[in-house]
Amino acid sequence: MPVQAIPTTPKRLRILGDEEIDALYGRPRFTPDERQEYFAFSPPELAALEQFRSHPSRLYAMLQLGYFKARQQFFVFSLPEAAEDIRYLQERYFAPDRCQAVEVSKVTRLKQQHVILGPCHYRYCDAAARQHLAAKAQQAATVGPCEEGIGKERAGSHERGGNTEKNGRATRPCRWGQGQRPWSPRSRPWPCGGAYGQPANTTQAPGPP
């Protein structure tokens, strides 16, 4: 007798669709105004790009820098995908002799990412930094039961950084936003008899007359 597979419902909740996920974490698709904003490089950024002497390498570094300024992530992309951005950069920075766009090697791409982090005031979150953050989080969790104190400790321990590439793009650094606090139960009893965040009831019921 053939065995029929029972369809299972995925347990993982999916809130965003593919288009919404791509809009948040995918490579930016710039409008004309956004191209002018994110591909307008400051003098320190242009000085950092000068070390890439060949025009194709510098062009690719400009693409990476503009995308990083927009999303604080690095992306792996093909040149046809960025055709409009390449055309804009060629006309703005390489006219009248427009350079030809050429794919760069992985070694060159990673080197460019190291260079880009400096002018953007970011750095890599290496193993030592992750270990330091884990120790700070553990210390903050044992400071005391106060939510505000835990939130401030964790917010103070934040350091900018991110893995270089993960599934084609870098992970964003985790940030604590304004007013965000770690969850904790509000009904945990205290030795003095009061619930969390509430004073203990020290009044006694009147005895019999």
C-alpha positions in Angstrom: 0.0 0.0 0.0 1.6 3.3 -1.0 2.3 5.8 1.8 1.0 9.2 1.2 3.0 12.1 2.6 1.1 14.4 4.9 1.5 18.1 4.0 3.0 20.0 6.8 2.5 23.7 7.5 5.8 25.6 8.0 6.2 26.7 11.6 8.2 29.8 10.7 6.1 32.9 10.6 6.6 34.9 7.4 5.6 38.5 7.8 7.3 40.2 4.8 7.1 39.2 1.2 10.0 38.8 -1.2 9.6 42.3 -2.6 9.5 43.8 0.9 12.5 41.9 2.0 14.4 43.0 -1.1 13.4 46.6 -0.5 14.8 46.5 3.0 17.9 44.3 2.5 18.6 44.0 -1.2 20.9 46.1 -3.4 19.6 49.7 -3.6 17.7 50.7 -6.7 18.4 54.4 -6.8 16.2 57.1 -8.2 18.0 60.0 -10.1 17.9 62.1 -6.9 19.3 59.2 -4.8 22.1 58.7 -7.3 23.1 62.4 -6.9 23.0 62.0 -3.1 24.8 58.7 -2.5 27.3 59.0 -5.4 28.4 62.5 -4.2 31.7 61.6 -2.5 33.4 63.7 0.1 37.1 64.6 -0.2 38.2 61.9 2.3 36.1 59.3 0.3 37.7 60.4 -3.0 41.2 60.3 -1.4 40.5 56.7 -0.3 39.4 55.7 -3.8 42.5 57.2 -5.3 44.5 54.1 -4.3 42.6 52.1 -6.9 44.6 53.2 -9.9 42.8 51.5 -12.8 39.5 53.0 -13.9 37.5 49.8 -13.8 38.6 49.0 -10.2 37.8 52.6 -9.1 34.4 52.5 -10.8 33.5 49.3 -8.9 34.7 50.8 -5.6 32.5 53.8 -6.2 29.5 51.5 -6.7 30.3 49.6 -3.4 30.8 52.9 -1.6 27.5 54.4 -2.8 25.6 51.2 -1.9 27.2 51.0 1.5 26.3 54.7 2.3 22.7 53.8 1.5 22.3 50.5 3.3 25.4 50.0 5.5 25.9 46.7 3.8 28.1 45.2 1.1 26.6 43.5 -1.9 27.7 41.0 -4.5 26.2 42.1 -7.9 26.8 41.7 -11.6 27.6 44.7 -13.7 24.4 44.5 -15.8 22.4 44.8 -12.6 24.0 48.1 -11.9 24.0 49.4 -15.5 22.2 52.7 -14.8 24.5 53.5 -11.8 27.6 52.7 -13.9 26.4 55.0 -16.6 25.9 57.8 -14.1 29.3 57.4 -12.5 31.0 57.2 -15.9 29.4 60.5 -17.0 30.1 62.2 -13.7 33.6 61.1 -12.8 35.2 59.7 -15.9 34.0 62.0 -18.7 35.0 62.6 -21.4 36.9 59.3 -21.7 34.4 56.9 -20.2 36.1 53.9 -18.7 34.8 50.4 -19.5 33.2 48.5 -16.6 34.9 45.2 -15.8 34.2 42.6 -13.2 36.7 42.6 -10.4 38.1 39.7 -8.5 37.0 38.7 -5.0 40.3 39.8 -3.6 39.9 43.2 -5.0 36.3 43.5 -3.9 37.2 42.6 -0.3 40.1 45.0 -0.3 37.8 47.8 -1.5 35.4 47.0 1.4 38.3 47.4 3.9 39.1 50.8 2.4 35.5 51.9 2.4 34.9 51.2 6.1 37.4 53.9 7.2 35.8 57.0 5.7 32.4 55.7 6.7 33.5 55.4 10.3 32.9 51.6 10.5 35.1 48.7 11.3 34.9 45.0 11.1 33.3 43.1 14.0 35.9 40.4 14.4 36.0 37.5 16.8 37.6 39.6 19.6 35.0 42.3 19.2 32.1 39.8 19.3 33.6 38.2 22.4 33.8 41.6 24.1 30.2 42.4 23.2 29.0 39.0 24.6 30.8 39.7 27.8 29.3 43.2 28.1 25.8 41.8 27.5 26.3 39.1 30.1 27.6 41.7 32.6 24.6 43.9 31.8 22.2 41.1 32.4 23.6 40.5 35.9 23.7 44.2 37.0 20.2 44.3 38.4 16.6 43.8 37.6 16.0 47.3 36.4 14.9 47.4 32.8 16.3 50.9 32.2 19.7 49.9 33.5 19.9 46.8 31.3 18.9 48.8 28.2 21.5 51.5 28.9 24.2 48.9 29.5 23.4 47.2 26.2 23.1 50.4 24.3 26.5 51.6 25.7 28.1 48.3 24.6 27.1 48.7 21.0 30.0 48.9 18.5 29.6 49.4 14.8 30.7 46.6 12.6 29.5 43.7 10.5 30.6 40.6 8.7 31.9 41.3 5.3 29.5 39.1 3.2 26.8 36.7 4.2 24.7 35.1 1.4 25.8 37.9 -0.9 25.5 40.8 1.5 26.8 41.9 4.9 24.8 41.8 8.0 23.9 45.1 9.6 25.3 46.0 12.9 22.7 45.5 15.6 21.5 48.7 17.2 19.3 49.6 20.1 16.8 52.2 19.1 15.4 55.0 21.2 13.0 53.7 23.8 13.8 50.0 23.1 14.2 47.9 26.2 14.8 44.2 26.7 11.7 42.2 27.7 11.4 41.0 31.3 8.4 39.6 33.2 6.6 42.1 35.4 5.1 39.6 37.7 8.3 38.1 39.2 7.9 38.0 43.0 10.5 39.7 45.1 11.6 38.5 48.6 9.9 41.4 50.1 6.6 40.2 48.7 6.0 42.9 46.0 5.8 42.3 42.3 8.4 43.6 39.9 8.1 47.4 39.7 5.7 47.6 42.6 6.3 48.2 46.3 5.6 45.5 48.7 2.4 45.8 50.6 3.5 46.2 54.2 0.0 46.9 55.6 -1.5 44.1 57.7 -5.2 43.2 57.9 -6.7 44.2 61.2 -7.0 41.4 63.7 -10.1 40.3 65.5 -11.4 42.8 68.1 
